[in-house]
Amino acid sequence: MSLQITSPLTFEPVFMERIWGGRRLESLYQKHLPEDLLIGESWEIVDREEAQSVVRHGPLRDRTLHELWVQDRQLLFGDVDDTPRFPLLIKLLDAHEQLSLQVHPPANIARSLGGEPKTEFWYVASALSGSKLFVGLGRAVTREEFSEAVQAGSVADLVHRISVKAGDAMFLPAGRFHGIGAGNVLVEIQENSDTTFRVFDWNRKDDTGQPRQLHVDQALRSIDFNDVTPALVKPDGDLLVTNKLFEIRKWILETPRDVTPQGEFAIIFCLTGLVRCVDVDLRPGEFALIPACLQDRQLHSRADETSLLRITIPR
């Protein structure tokens, strides 16, 4: 008997304790966080060896995203590239304190450094007054000048700082020197990778009292030193960003709208209001995967001022 899918898929989040994390995912989005832990990341859509999204409801309940990707790819995801794992990793980030200044390696050197390439996108879901993003370099410097600043403890002076508010967005190609300032809650949509090279961690110590590990040599090989004063995303209509990895649109949902054509999947994230697809309601902070095979794929607003992010993989 063929698998009958009549509803969007929702998944259990995977919470990650982080030294810089907080509890705002609980207060903002009513996430059921583990008690007494600082949660910096909620991995909402993930297919990695160390972490798996698990279906929450319906006939596919308790199946992992990896199982769905391997066993039912055409049915659920349509005509997509054949990759060993689902190619995106989607998170919510709560930066109670500022994150390290870091970089993710570009594809052309990631393998030689024993890592994975990582391009990503940030959408600012909430930002306290004065919140900033650290992105790119504030002025042109050479690799040698940058290295000297690392040794002198002054590398934070070189990063470009941008004040942000809810609704702002930033694209981060692999190789972009970056960090997240305190007070931000972000939606992060990224290549399925978990390789980060830390350059500077504000002299912070871990729970054993030791300085956190840095990866300066790898970072110096990965940073794009021509990446000076990058700007926030400038939307083109509802389009925020598109590249070979992902396309992200922000919709203000005033009338019912098909999420994608039949045969294409999408992931949606409710920003404000209430989104309904078939019998699934999404509140702010919740994600759903709309399968390629789903017949009724209309999104409906069930509250005033409903908005969402729609995430797809370009064909």
C-alpha positions, 0 to 999 in steps of 0.5 A: 500500500502506498504511503498517504500523506495528507498533512504537513510534517512537524518535527521535535526540536533538538536543543543545544546547550551553549555557553552563550545561550539563554532562555528566550526561546521559552519566553518568546516561543513557548519552547519546552526547554530543559530545566536549568540549562542555557539553550543557545540553539534549537535545531529544528530541521536537521539530518546529521549523524549527531542529531536528527529531526523526528516527526512529531505527528501523523502516519510518519510519527517517530521517523527521522528526517534521514529515513524520509530522505533516504527512503521516500525522497521523491514522494516527500521532496520531489525532484531534488539532487541526490545527496547523502543527507538532507542538504539544509540545517535550520536552527533558532539561535538565542544569543544571550551573550555575544558569540565568538568571532569565527568563520566557516570554510569555503568549499575549495579549502574545507576538505583540506582542513578536515571540515565541511563548507558552510554558507548561511543566512540569518533572519533577525526574529527578535533583537533587544535594543542595541543588538548588533551583528558582526559581519565581514571586516570594517576595513581592508587588512592583509592576512598578516595584519589580521594575524598580528591583531589576533596575537595582540588581542585586538582582532575584535577591532577589525570586525564590521558591526551592524546595528539590527532590529527584528526583520533584518536579514544577513547572508553569510557566504562561506569565508565571511568573518562573523559573530552574533551580538548579545540580545539577538534571536535569529532564524539560521538557514544553512548548508548542512555543516557544523564546521566552525573555526573560532578566532576570538572568544572575548577571553571567555572561559569554559565550565572548567575554567579553561579558555575555549579552543580557538582555530586561528590557523584554519581561520586564517586560511578560510577568511575572505580578506576582501570582504569589507563592510558587507550590508544587510539583505535588501529584499527584492519584493518578497525575495530575501536571498537565492543561491544554489543552496536555498531560496528564502522568501518572506510572505505577508499572508493576507489571502490563501496561497499555495506554498509551492507548485505540486511536486515541490516541497517547502519548509515554512516558519511562522514569524507572526500571527497564525498559519494553517495548512490543512489541519496543522496550525503554526504559531510564531517560532514553529516550522513545518515541512510541506511535502511535495506530494501533499495535495492541499498545499494552501497556506491560510492566515488564521490571525491578523498580521500573519507573516512567514518565511518560505524556504525552498531549494532551487531546482 
